[in-house]
Amino acid sequence: MQSLQEKASEWSGVHPNDAFAIDETNLYEKLGVQTFVNLSTNFYNRVYDDEEEWFKSIFANSKKEDAIQNQYEFFVQRMGGPPLYSQRRGHPALIVRHRPFPVTHQAAERWLDHMKQALDCTTEIDESSRIKMMNFFRHTAFFLVAGNELKNQKQGFACKHAAGKPAAA
Protein backbone atom coordinates (compact mmCIF):
# COMPACT_ATOMS: atom_id res chain seq x y z
CA MET A 1 0.00 0.00 0.00
CA GLN A 2 1.31 3.45 -0.92
CA SER A 3 1.89 5.97 1.82
CA LEU A 4 0.21 9.37 1.66
CA GLN A 5 3.59 10.92 0.84
CA GLU A 6 4.08 8.50 -2.05
CA LYS A 7 0.61 9.22 -3.40
CA ALA A 8 1.21 12.95 -3.05
CA SER A 9 4.46 12.66 -5.00
CA GLU A 10 2.88 10.52 -7.71
CA TRP A 11 -0.21 12.70 -8.15
CA SER A 12 1.57 16.04 -7.84
CA GLY A 13 4.62 15.12 -9.89
CA VAL A 14 6.78 16.67 -7.14
CA HIS A 15 9.53 14.59 -5.53
CA PRO A 16 9.61 14.88 -1.71
CA ASN A 17 13.09 16.46 -1.87
CA ASP A 18 11.64 19.26 -4.00
CA ALA A 19 8.47 19.52 -1.91
CA PHE A 20 10.47 20.03 1.27
CA ALA A 21 13.19 22.24 -0.20
CA ILE A 22 11.37 24.99 1.71
CA ASP A 23 13.19 23.63 4.77
CA GLU A 24 16.61 24.44 3.29
CA THR A 25 16.08 28.19 3.73
CA ASN A 26 14.21 30.09 6.39
CA LEU A 27 11.67 31.71 4.07
CA TYR A 28 10.12 33.59 6.97
CA GLU A 29 13.42 35.37 7.67
CA LYS A 30 14.01 35.91 3.97
CA LEU A 31 10.54 37.22 3.08
CA GLY A 32 9.01 38.54 6.30
CA VAL A 33 5.51 38.22 7.72
CA GLN A 34 3.97 40.91 5.52
CA THR A 35 4.85 38.93 2.40
CA PHE A 36 2.86 35.97 3.72
CA VAL A 37 -0.05 38.28 4.58
CA ASN A 38 0.08 39.68 1.05
CA LEU A 39 0.25 36.21 -0.51
CA SER A 40 -2.70 34.94 1.50
CA THR A 41 -4.72 38.07 0.75
CA ASN A 42 -3.98 37.77 -2.97
CA PHE A 43 -4.92 34.11 -2.85
CA TYR A 44 -8.21 34.46 -0.98
CA ASN A 45 -9.30 37.45 -3.04
CA ARG A 46 -9.08 35.12 -6.03
CA VAL A 47 -10.81 32.24 -4.26
CA TYR A 48 -13.74 34.31 -3.04
CA ASP A 49 -14.13 35.86 -6.51
CA ASP A 50 -13.92 32.51 -8.31
CA GLU A 51 -16.52 32.17 -11.05
CA GLU A 52 -16.95 28.43 -10.41
CA GLU A 53 -19.69 28.04 -7.81
CA TRP A 54 -18.66 24.47 -6.90
CA PHE A 55 -15.23 25.76 -5.88
CA LYS A 56 -16.40 28.94 -4.16
CA SER A 57 -18.93 26.92 -2.16
CA ILE A 58 -16.08 25.05 -0.45
CA PHE A 59 -15.22 28.31 1.34
CA ALA A 60 -18.79 29.55 1.88
CA ASN A 61 -18.81 28.91 5.64
CA SER A 62 -15.55 30.78 6.26
CA LYS A 63 -15.09 34.50 6.56
CA LYS A 64 -12.43 35.68 4.13
CA GLU A 65 -10.54 37.56 6.85
CA ASP A 66 -10.36 34.42 8.99
CA ALA A 67 -9.19 32.31 6.05
CA ILE A 68 -6.45 34.84 5.26
CA GLN A 69 -5.27 34.86 8.88
CA ASN A 70 -5.30 31.07 9.20
CA GLN A 71 -3.33 30.67 5.99
CA TYR A 72 -0.67 33.31 6.57
CA GLU A 73 -0.14 32.17 10.16
CA PHE A 74 0.30 28.59 8.96
CA PHE A 75 2.71 29.69 6.21
CA VAL A 76 4.75 31.79 8.66
CA GLN A 77 4.97 28.85 11.06
CA ARG A 78 5.73 26.23 8.42
CA MET A 79 8.34 28.35 6.69
CA GLY A 80 10.50 29.09 9.71
CA GLY A 81 8.71 31.77 11.71
CA PRO A 82 7.06 31.79 15.10
CA PRO A 83 4.27 29.26 15.76
CA LEU A 84 1.47 31.79 15.23
CA TYR A 85 -1.01 29.24 13.94
CA SER A 86 -0.41 26.69 16.67
CA GLN A 87 -0.56 29.31 19.42
CA ARG A 88 -4.00 30.39 18.25
CA ARG A 89 -5.52 27.21 16.81
CA GLY A 90 -3.45 24.24 18.00
CA HIS A 91 -1.57 21.77 15.83
CA PRO A 92 -2.22 22.37 12.11
CA ALA A 93 -3.30 18.74 11.54
CA LEU A 94 -3.90 19.48 7.87
CA ILE A 95 -5.83 16.36 6.94
CA VAL A 96 -8.10 16.56 9.97
CA ARG A 97 -8.78 20.27 9.44
CA HIS A 98 -9.59 19.69 5.77
CA ARG A 99 -11.73 16.61 6.43
CA PRO A 100 -15.08 18.46 6.10
CA PHE A 101 -14.21 19.69 2.60
CA PRO A 102 -14.31 17.89 -0.76
CA VAL A 103 -10.55 17.77 -1.34
CA THR A 104 -10.55 16.24 -4.81
CA HIS A 105 -8.06 16.29 -7.67
CA GLN A 106 -10.20 18.94 -9.37
CA ALA A 107 -10.38 21.11 -6.23
CA ALA A 108 -6.62 20.75 -5.67
CA GLU A 109 -5.86 21.86 -9.22
CA ARG A 110 -8.21 24.86 -8.88
CA TRP A 111 -6.64 25.79 -5.52
CA LEU A 112 -3.17 25.50 -7.04
CA ASP A 113 -4.14 27.67 -10.01
CA HIS A 114 -5.22 30.43 -7.63
CA MET A 115 -2.07 29.98 -5.54
CA LYS A 116 0.20 30.18 -8.60
CA GLN A 117 -1.50 33.40 -9.66
CA ALA A 118 -1.21 34.79 -6.12
CA LEU A 119 2.49 33.87 -5.99
CA ASP A 120 3.07 35.52 -9.34
CA CYS A 121 1.35 38.71 -8.16
CA THR A 122 3.19 38.86 -4.83
CA THR A 123 6.24 40.67 -6.16
CA GLU A 124 8.17 40.49 -2.87
CA ILE A 125 8.69 36.76 -3.47
CA ASP A 126 11.82 36.02 -5.51
CA GLU A 127 11.81 33.33 -8.20
CA SER A 128 13.74 30.75 -6.16
CA SER A 129 11.39 31.09 -3.19
CA ARG A 130 8.37 31.03 -5.51
CA ILE A 131 9.49 27.71 -7.03
CA LYS A 132 10.16 26.15 -3.61
CA MET A 133 6.82 27.33 -2.28
CA MET A 134 4.87 26.13 -5.32
CA ASN A 135 6.49 22.70 -5.10
CA PHE A 136 5.53 22.52 -1.42
CA PHE A 137 1.97 23.72 -2.13
CA ARG A 138 1.52 21.26 -5.02
CA HIS A 139 2.77 18.29 -3.00
CA THR A 140 0.71 19.34 0.03
CA ALA A 141 -2.46 19.78 -2.03
CA PHE A 142 -2.18 16.21 -3.28
CA PHE A 143 -1.21 14.99 0.18
CA LEU A 144 -4.62 16.34 1.24
CA VAL A 145 -6.29 14.64 -1.72
CA ALA A 146 -4.68 11.36 -0.60
CA GLY A 147 -5.83 12.07 2.96
CA ASN A 148 -9.34 12.59 1.65
CA GLU A 149 -9.39 8.87 0.90
CA LEU A 150 -8.99 8.22 4.62
CA LYS A 151 -12.11 10.13 5.67
CA ASN A 152 -13.92 6.99 6.72
CA GLN A 153 -10.89 5.31 8.23
CA LYS A 154 -9.45 5.97 11.67
CA GLN A 155 -5.72 6.04 11.14
CA GLY A 156 -2.96 8.12 12.58
CA PHE A 157 0.06 9.17 10.56
CA ALA A 158 2.87 11.65 10.64
CA CYS A 159 2.44 14.82 8.61
CA LYS A 160 5.66 16.53 7.54
CA HIS A 161 3.55 19.09 5.64
CA ALA A 162 2.45 20.65 8.93
CA ALA A 163 5.66 20.23 10.87
CA GLY A 164 6.90 23.55 12.11
CA LYS A 165 10.49 24.58 12.05
CA PRO A 166 11.82 26.06 15.28
CA ALA A 167 11.14 29.76 15.51
CA ALA A 168 14.04 32.01 14.61
CA ALA A 169 15.94 33.21 17.64
C-alpha positions in Angstrom: 0.0 0.0 0.0 1.3 3.4 -0.9 1.9 6.0 1.8 0.2 9.4 1.7 3.6 10.9 0.8 4.1 8.5 -2.1 0.6 9.2 -3.4 1.2 13.0 -3.0 4.5 12.7 -5.0 2.9 10.5 -7.7 -0.2 12.7 -8.1 1.6 16.0 -7.8 4.6 15.1 -9.9 6.8 16.7 -7.1 9.5 14.6 -5.5 9.6 14.9 -1.7 13.1 16.5 -1.9 11.6 19.3 -4.0 8.5 19.5 -1.9 10.5 20.0 1.3 13.2 22.2 -0.2 11.4 25.0 1.7 13.2 23.6 4.8 16.6 24.4 3.3 16.1 28.2 3.7 14.2 30.1 6.4 11.7 31.7 4.1 10.1 33.6 7.0 13.4 35.4 7.7 14.0 35.9 4.0 10.5 37.2 3.1 9.0 38.5 6.3 5.5 38.2 7.7 4.0 40.9 5.5 4.9 38.9 2.4 2.9 36.0 3.7 -0.1 38.3 4.6 0.1 39.7 1.0 0.3 36.2 -0.5 -2.7 34.9 1.5 -4.7 38.1 0.8 -4.0 37.8 -3.0 -4.9 34.1 -2.8 -8.2 34.5 -1.0 -9.3 37.5 -3.0 -9.1 35.1 -6.0 -10.8 32.2 -4.3 -13.7 34.3 -3.0 -14.1 35.9 -6.5 -13.9 32.5 -8.3 -16.5 32.2 -11.0 -16.9 28.4 -10.4 -19.7 28.0 -7.8 -18.7 24.5 -6.9 -15.2 25.8 -5.9 -16.4 28.9 -4.2 -18.9 26.9 -2.2 -16.1 25.0 -0.4 -15.2 28.3 1.3 -18.8 29.5 1.9 -18.8 28.9 5.6 -15.6 30.8 6.3 -15.1 34.5 6.6 -12.4 35.7 4.1 -10.5 37.6 6.9 -10.4 34.4 9.0 -9.2 32.3 6.0 -6.4 34.8 5.3 -5.3 34.9 8.9 -5.3 31.1 9.2 -3.3 30.7 6.0 -0.7 33.3 6.6 -0.1 32.2 10.2 0.3 28.6 9.0 2.7 29.7 6.2 4.7 31.8 8.7 5.0 28.9 11.1 5.7 26.2 8.4 8.3 28.3 6.7 10.5 29.1 9.7 8.7 31.8 11.7 7.1 31.8 15.1 4.3 29.3 15.8 1.5 31.8 15.2 -1.0 29.2 13.9 -0.4 26.7 16.7 -0.6 29.3 19.4 -4.0 30.4 18.3 -5.5 27.2 16.8 -3.4 24.2 18.0 -1.6 21.8 15.8 -2.2 22.4 12.1 -3.3 18.7 11.5 -3.9 19.5 7.9 -5.8 16.4 6.9 -8.1 16.6 10.0 -8.8 20.3 9.4 -9.6 19.7 5.8 -11.7 16.6 6.4 -15.1 18.5 6.1 -14.2 19.7 2.6 -14.3 17.9 -0.8 -10.6 17.8 -1.3 -10.6 16.2 -4.8 -8.1 16.3 -7.7 -10.2 18.9 -9.4 -10.4 21.1 -6.2 -6.6 20.8 -5.7 -5.9 21.9 -9.2 -8.2 24.9 -8.9 -6.6 25.8 -5.5 -3.2 25.5 -7.0 -4.1 27.7 -10.0 -5.2 30.4 -7.6 -2.1 30.0 -5.5 0.2 30.2 -8.6 -1.5 33.4 -9.7 -1.2 34.8 -6.1 2.5 33.9 -6.0 3.1 35.5 -9.3 1.3 38.7 -8.2 3.2 38.9 -4.8 6.2 40.7 -6.2 8.2 40.5 -2.9 8.7 36.8 -3.5 11.8 36.0 -5.5 11.8 33.3 -8.2 13.7 30.7 -6.2 11.4 31.1 -3.2 8.4 31.0 -5.5 9.5 27.7 -7.0 10.2 26.1 -3.6 6.8 27.3 -2.3 4.9 26.1 -5.3 6.5 22.7 -5.1 5.5 22.5 -1.4 2.0 23.7 -2.1 1.5 21.3 -5.0 2.8 18.3 -3.0 0.7 19.3 0.0 -2.5 19.8 -2.0 -2.2 16.2 -3.3 -1.2 15.0 0.2 -4.6 16.3 1.2 -6.3 14.6 -1.7 -4.7 11.4 -0.6 -5.8 12.1 3.0 -9.3 12.6 1.7 -9.4 8.9 0.9 -9.0 8.2 4.6 -12.1 10.1 5.7 -13.9 7.0 6.7 -10.9 5.3 8.2 -9.4 6.0 11.7 -5.7 6.0 11.1 -3.0 8.1 12.6 0.1 9.2 10.6 2.9 11.7 10.6 2.4 14.8 8.6 5.7 16.5 7.5 3.6 19.1 5.6 2.4 20.7 8.9 5.7 20.2 10.9 6.9 23.5 12.1 10.5 24.6 12.0 11.8 26.1 15.3 11.1 29.8 15.5 14.0 32.0 14.6 15.9 33.2 17.6 
